[in-house]
Amino acid sequence: QVQLVESGGGVVQAGGSLRVSCAASRTIVGPNTMGWYRQAPGKQRDLVATITGGGTTNYAESVKGRFTISTDNAKRTVYLQMSSLKAEDTAVYFCRVDAFNRVYWGQGTQVTVSS
């Protein structure tokens, strides 16, 4: 079992930067993918970025060049560094971990970009 706890959300002005973090309750080992998804009001939950255990990253087209996903060396925390934020980035950001043959989700953290 893995518990995920996100932090770092908040309100930021358009053009600003913010970093959200997701801490796992145990070290993620074996084949795995860690990622961030987001859900705006009235919309579906969409992929933002993922990173595999081998370090391969994948980004949604809308965030390429602005967002960076990374993990710490202990494989306990996944980060999403967001820059040049836009109003359309406003959403609840969810952490997801695919590991141990299961999918785990965090509770989400609100990111609001004011224009």
N, C-alpha and C positions, 0 to 999 in steps of 0.2 A: 504494500500500500504506500502511496505517495501523496502527501498533502502539499499543496502549492499556495503560497501567500504572496500576492502582488503588493507593491508599494510604489510610491513616487508620483502618482497621478496628481492632478491639480488644474489650476487655471493659469493659462499663459497667453500672452498677446501674440497675435499673428506675426510670423517672422522669428519668433523666439524658439528656445530649445527646452527640452525636458527629457529626463531619463526615467523610465520605469523599470522596476526590478521584480523578479519572481524567484522566491527562495523555495527550494524543495526540502522536504523533511528528511530525505536521505540522498546519498550520492547516486547519481544516475550512471549505471554501468551497462555494458552490453549494447546491442543495437538500439539506437534511440534517435529521436528527433525532438527538439525543443522549439517552441514557437510562440508567436504572438498573433492573436486574432483580435478583431474589433467589431463592435456592433453599435451602430447609430440608432437613434429612436425610430421605430417603424421599419427598420431594415434588417436584412439577414446578417448573420455573423460571417465576416470575411477574413481570409488569410491576410496577414500583414507581412510576416517574415518568419522563416524557419531556419534552423541550423542543425545539421546532423552531428552525430558523435564524432565523425571524421572532420568536421569543420566546414562542410559544404553549406553555403547559404543560398537562400531563395527569397526574393522580395516581390511583393505586388508591384505592378508597373507604377501605380500612383505614388509609391513612396521611394522608388529607386533614386539613389543619389541624395536622399534626405534623411533616411533612417538607416541605422546600423544595428544589427543583432550580434550579440556576443555572449559568451559564457565565461565563468571564472574557471581557474585551473582545477578546482575541486569538483567541478561539475555539479555544483549544488545550486547555482544561481544563473539565471539567464536575464540579460539586460536588453533593453531596446532604447537606443539613443535616438532621439527625434530632433531634427533641426529644420529650420525654415518652415515652421508649422503653419498650416492653413486652417481656416474655419472648418473646412470639410474633413479635417482630421479629428474633429470632435466626436468622441465615442467612448463607450466602455471598452477598455482593453483587457483581454483575457489571455492568460498564459495557458499553454497546453503542452503536455509532455506525453509522447508515445514511447513507452518503455515497459519492459517486463511483460510484454504481450498485452498491454492494456493502454487505455487512453485516460489521462488525468487532466482535469481543468481546475484553474484557480477561480476565485470568486469574482474577479474583475476589479479594475480600478478606473475611475472616471478621469478622462482627459478632456478639458474644455479649452478651446482656442477662441479667444475673443478678437473680433475684428475692429 
